[in-house]
Amino acid sequence: MLVIVAYDVPSDRRRTRLAHALKDFGERVQSSVFECRLEVEDLDRLRARVRKLLKTEEDRLRIYCLCASCSPQVELFGAGKVVEDTDVLVI
C-alpha cells in the first residue's frame, strides 16, 4: 500500500533522526513528507520506530494509508516524481 507520512517536529535533532529513520521505509517528497510503499508488517515496524523517536507532547506525525485504487490518483504539480513500487521487476 502507499503510505504518506507527514510530520512537524520542532527539535532539529529529533527531526533529523526521524527523517533518517523514514528514509529506511520510503522517499522524501517534501521537507517533512515521505511516500512509502509498504506491506502491513513494514508499516508496523515504521510505527514502532517513529514512536521511539517522538516526544508526543511536542511533536506531530500523521500516517495516511492509501488503498490500491487511490494510489494512481496521486497528482503531482511542479518538480518531483511520484514514488513507484520498487519491488516490480519486468523481464
Backbone as a chain_set.jsonl record, in Angstrom:
{"seq": "MLVIVAYDVPSDRRRTRLAHALKDFGERVQSSVFECRLEVEDLDRLRARVRKLLKTEEDRLRIYCLCASCSPQVELFGAGKVVEDTDVLVI", "coords": {"N": [[0.833, -1.181, 0.0], [0.316, 2.343, -0.484], [1.777, 4.653, 1.588], [1.588, 7.67, 3.264], [3.605, 9.786, 5.106], [3.597, 12.418, 7.241], [5.052, 15.076, 9.059], [5.664, 17.247, 11.88], [8.105, 18.516, 13.618], [9.588, 20.252, 16.118], [12.202, 20.182, 17.207], [15.454, 20.228, 15.998], [17.299, 18.109, 16.179], [15.707, 15.779, 16.797], [14.027, 15.844, 14.571], [15.837, 15.417, 12.474], [16.753, 12.826, 13.123], [14.338, 11.44, 12.853], [13.787, 11.819, 10.103], [15.96, 10.409, 8.977], [15.312, 7.831, 9.845], [12.879, 7.425, 8.501], [13.751, 7.358, 5.882], [14.55, 4.763, 5.573], [12.243, 3.494, 4.944], [10.926, 4.737, 2.839], [10.622, 7.385, 0.349], [11.629, 10.774, 0.519], [9.452, 13.337, -0.282], [8.682, 15.892, 0.151], [9.777, 18.512, 2.365], [9.0, 17.652, 4.96], [7.597, 15.319, 4.448], [7.029, 11.99, 3.552], [6.778, 9.404, 1.103], [5.827, 6.087, 1.088], [6.036, 2.728, 0.05], [4.582, 0.063, 1.358], [4.292, -3.104, 3.023], [1.976, -4.619, 5.336], [3.386, -5.559, 7.592], [5.742, -4.074, 7.44], [4.736, -1.513, 7.816], [3.926, -1.694, 10.464], [6.459, -1.944, 11.649], [7.507, 0.571, 10.975], [5.784, 2.263, 12.44], [6.45, 1.479, 15.095], [9.108, 2.24, 15.179], [9.06, 5.074, 14.776], [7.63, 5.895, 16.993], [9.459, 5.629, 19.062], [11.132, 7.76, 18.597], [9.808, 10.166, 18.847], [8.59, 12.973, 20.783], [5.703, 13.053, 22.31], [4.337, 15.178, 23.443], [5.257, 17.401, 22.16], [5.798, 16.933, 19.425], [4.407, 16.211, 16.149], [2.97, 13.75, 14.101], [1.653, 12.249, 11.25], [0.113, 9.477, 9.69], [-0.92, 8.387, 6.64], [-2.733, 5.975, 5.054], [-3.115, 4.773, 1.871], [-5.404, 3.225, -0.284], [-5.189, 0.654, -2.843], [-6.61, 1.478, -5.113], [-6.634, 4.19, -4.783], [-4.036, 5.089, -5.021], [-3.16, 5.435, -7.819], [-4.34, 7.842, -8.317], [-2.901, 9.928, -7.352], [-1.806, 13.192, -7.697], [0.612, 15.285, -9.199], [2.197, 18.345, -9.093], [4.521, 20.597, -10.351], [8.044, 20.327, -9.551], [9.572, 17.101, -9.087], [8.653, 13.635, -8.461], [6.333, 10.927, -8.669], [6.388, 8.385, -6.298], [7.332, 5.202, -7.213], [6.492, 1.688, -7.197], [9.088, -0.145, -6.052], [9.597, -2.842, -6.021], [8.85, -4.164, -8.249], [9.666, -6.138, -10.988], [10.438, -6.332, -14.309], [10.724, -8.688, -16.802]], "CA": [[0.0, 0.0, 0.0], [1.023, 3.611, -0.455], [1.644, 5.285, 2.898], [2.123, 9.024, 3.331], [3.969, 10.163, 6.467], [3.847, 13.858, 7.351], [5.404, 15.364, 10.446], [6.078, 18.58, 12.312], [8.934, 18.274, 14.8], [10.336, 21.486, 16.33], [13.603, 19.937, 17.559], [16.292, 19.867, 14.851], [17.908, 16.801, 16.402], [14.687, 14.737, 16.636], [13.553, 15.893, 13.186], [16.86, 14.762, 11.658], [16.694, 11.381, 13.411], [13.103, 10.925, 12.256], [13.971, 11.776, 8.648], [16.862, 9.285, 8.671], [14.557, 6.594, 10.05], [11.876, 7.295, 7.446], [14.437, 7.014, 4.629], [14.612, 3.302, 5.502], [10.936, 2.986, 4.546], [10.395, 5.361, 1.641], [11.313, 8.516, -0.237], [11.201, 12.112, 0.9], [8.861, 14.047, -1.409], [8.627, 17.274, 0.627], [10.68, 18.63, 3.511], [8.519, 16.853, 6.093], [6.635, 14.337, 3.931], [7.597, 10.818, 2.897], [5.902, 8.426, 0.464], [6.385, 4.759, 1.324], [5.303, 1.543, -0.422], [4.823, -0.855, 2.471], [3.416, -4.206, 3.422], [1.445, -4.388, 6.677], [4.451, -5.796, 8.573], [6.657, -2.934, 7.381], [4.034, -0.384, 8.427], [4.032, -1.906, 11.911], [7.838, -1.611, 12.019], [7.624, 2.027, 10.884], [5.088, 2.832, 13.61], [7.238, 1.222, 16.299], [10.35, 3.018, 15.122], [8.834, 6.513, 14.971], [7.19, 6.118, 18.386], [10.655, 5.756, 19.899], [11.855, 8.988, 18.276], [8.99, 11.369, 19.042], [8.075, 13.442, 22.071], [4.297, 13.252, 21.96], [3.834, 16.46, 23.932], [5.779, 18.472, 21.306], [5.882, 16.566, 18.019], [3.199, 15.711, 15.48], [3.228, 12.891, 12.956], [0.442, 11.624, 10.714], [0.315, 8.415, 8.71], [-2.092, 8.201, 5.778], [-2.641, 4.757, 4.253], [-3.958, 4.88, 0.685], [-5.739, 1.932, -0.878], [-4.618, 0.428, -4.173], [-7.311, 2.265, -6.129], [-6.339, 5.607, -4.547], [-2.647, 5.367, -5.382], [-2.99, 6.011, -9.161], [-4.965, 9.158, -8.381], [-1.99, 10.94, -6.815], [-1.467, 14.213, -8.684], [1.871, 15.961, -8.921], [2.383, 19.624, -9.762], [5.855, 21.107, -10.067], [9.176, 19.406, -9.6], [9.448, 15.877, -8.305], [8.097, 12.465, -9.135], [5.528, 10.046, -7.839], [7.152, 7.206, -5.9], [6.859, 3.977, -7.848], [6.776, 0.446, -6.481], [10.433, -0.565, -6.431], [9.711, -4.294, -5.988], [8.378, -4.722, -9.514], [10.744, -6.457, -11.908], [9.917, -6.742, -15.609], [11.728, -9.49, -17.508]], "C": [[0.875, 1.241, 0.0], [0.723, 4.29, 0.875], [2.322, 6.648, 2.84], [2.387, 9.333, 4.8], [4.317, 11.648, 6.444], [4.104, 14.187, 8.812], [5.77, 16.827, 10.635], [6.789, 18.388, 13.642], [9.802, 19.514, 15.02], [11.825, 21.303, 16.637], [14.388, 19.498, 16.325], [16.848, 18.456, 14.989], [16.896, 15.662, 16.201], [14.179, 14.691, 15.191], [14.55, 15.194, 12.264], [16.855, 13.258, 11.876], [15.458, 10.738, 12.778], [13.252, 10.799, 10.747], [14.879, 10.628, 8.243], [16.144, 7.947, 8.83], [13.564, 6.38, 8.915], [12.501, 6.966, 6.097], [14.584, 5.506, 4.473], [13.311, 2.697, 4.978], [10.41, 3.573, 3.242], [11.239, 6.527, 1.181], [10.746, 9.822, 0.265], [10.679, 12.808, -0.356], [8.628, 15.523, -1.093], [9.541, 17.329, 1.844], [10.276, 17.729, 4.67], [7.468, 15.836, 5.676], [7.385, 13.222, 3.212], [6.487, 10.002, 2.264], [6.584, 7.074, 0.605], [5.461, 3.712, 0.713], [5.603, 0.437, 0.576], [3.825, -2.0, 2.51], [2.981, -3.923, 4.858], [2.538, -4.544, 7.74], [5.428, -4.622, 8.621], [6.03, -1.684, 8.002], [4.078, -0.499, 9.948], [5.434, -1.56, 12.414], [8.06, -0.095, 11.988], [6.989, 2.692, 12.099], [5.917, 2.668, 14.885], [8.491, 2.085, 16.323], [10.11, 4.496, 15.386], [8.357, 6.82, 16.389], [8.377, 6.335, 19.321], [11.341, 7.106, 19.726], [11.11, 10.27, 18.637], [8.751, 11.695, 20.506], [6.639, 13.845, 21.809], [3.726, 14.576, 22.44], [4.279, 17.63, 23.042], [5.65, 18.182, 19.817], [4.539, 16.088, 17.48], [3.62, 14.892, 14.269], [1.909, 12.261, 12.542], [0.836, 10.594, 9.668], [-0.996, 8.237, 7.955], [-1.86, 6.968, 4.924], [-3.632, 4.868, 3.094], [-4.187, 3.499, 0.088], [-5.17, 1.841, -2.289], [-5.313, 1.266, -5.245], [-7.078, 3.77, -5.955], [-4.966, 5.997, -5.071], [-2.484, 5.959, -6.784], [-3.573, 7.427, -9.288], [-4.103, 10.26, -7.773], [-1.628, 11.9, -7.945], [-0.205, 14.932, -8.248], [1.932, 17.235, -9.747], [3.765, 20.139, -9.393], [6.9, 20.021, -10.127], [8.916, 18.18, -8.745], [8.88, 14.756, -9.132], [7.263, 11.674, -8.149], [6.36, 8.808, -7.546], [6.517, 5.978, -6.515], [7.185, 2.787, -6.972], [8.111, -0.092, -6.949], [10.598, -2.085, -6.46], [9.252, -4.953, -7.288], [9.563, -4.936, -10.44], [10.123, -6.964, -13.192], [11.026, -7.461, -16.349], [11.28, -9.678, -18.937]], "O": [[2.029, 1.202, 0.428], [-0.437, 4.479, 1.241], [3.474, 6.767, 2.423], [1.505, 9.166, 5.642], [5.216, 12.077, 5.72], [3.45, 13.642, 9.701], [6.129, 17.535, 9.694], [6.156, 18.131, 14.666], [10.668, 19.805, 14.196], [12.624, 22.194, 16.349], [14.032, 18.513, 15.678], [16.865, 17.695, 14.021], [17.194, 14.689, 15.509], [13.93, 13.611, 14.656], [14.146, 14.456, 11.366], [16.943, 12.494, 10.915], [15.527, 9.634, 12.238], [12.881, 9.775, 10.173], [14.599, 9.939, 7.262], [16.352, 7.033, 8.033], [13.425, 5.261, 8.42], [11.848, 6.355, 5.25], [14.729, 5.017, 3.353], [13.277, 1.523, 4.61], [9.542, 2.978, 2.602], [12.405, 6.659, 1.555], [9.533, 9.967, 0.421], [11.371, 12.865, -1.373], [8.397, 16.317, -2.005], [10.027, 16.295, 2.302], [11.134, 17.106, 5.296], [6.559, 15.521, 6.444], [8.255, 13.473, 2.378], [5.386, 9.91, 2.808], [7.764, 6.925, 0.287], [4.241, 3.802, 0.847], [6.724, -0.068, 0.642], [2.677, -1.871, 2.085], [3.567, -3.069, 5.522], [2.608, -3.752, 8.68], [5.884, -4.223, 9.692], [6.722, -0.891, 8.64], [4.249, 0.504, 10.64], [5.584, -0.957, 13.476], [8.722, 0.457, 12.867], [7.584, 3.577, 12.712], [6.064, 3.612, 15.661], [8.881, 2.598, 17.372], [10.865, 5.119, 16.133], [8.649, 7.89, 16.924], [8.303, 7.131, 20.258], [12.06, 7.551, 20.622], [11.715, 11.339, 18.724], [8.715, 10.807, 21.357], [6.381, 14.859, 21.161], [2.728, 15.049, 21.896], [3.74, 18.731, 23.158], [5.417, 19.099, 19.029], [3.667, 15.632, 18.22], [4.507, 15.285, 13.511], [1.141, 11.796, 13.384], [1.756, 10.8, 8.875], [-2.042, 7.972, 8.548], [-0.9, 6.914, 4.155], [-4.833, 5.034, 3.305], [-3.256, 2.702, -0.026], [-4.724, 2.84, -2.855], [-4.664, 1.716, -6.19], [-7.304, 4.539, -6.889], [-4.769, 7.127, -5.519], [-1.726, 6.917, -6.937], [-3.313, 8.12, -10.271], [-4.538, 11.409, -7.69], [-1.198, 11.475, -9.017], [0.012, 15.158, -7.058], [1.74, 17.203, -10.963], [4.135, 20.113, -8.219], [6.677, 18.942, -10.676], [8.134, 18.223, -7.795], [8.654, 14.893, -10.335], [7.471, 11.75, -6.938], [6.973, 8.243, -8.452], [5.319, 5.737, -6.361], [8.053, 2.866, -6.103], [8.259, -0.458, -8.115], [11.644, -2.573, -6.886], [9.269, -6.179, -7.401], [10.368, -4.029, -10.652], [9.357, -7.929, -13.169], [12.126, -6.932, -16.512], [11.974, -10.324, -19.722]]}, "num_chains": 1, "name": "protein.A"}
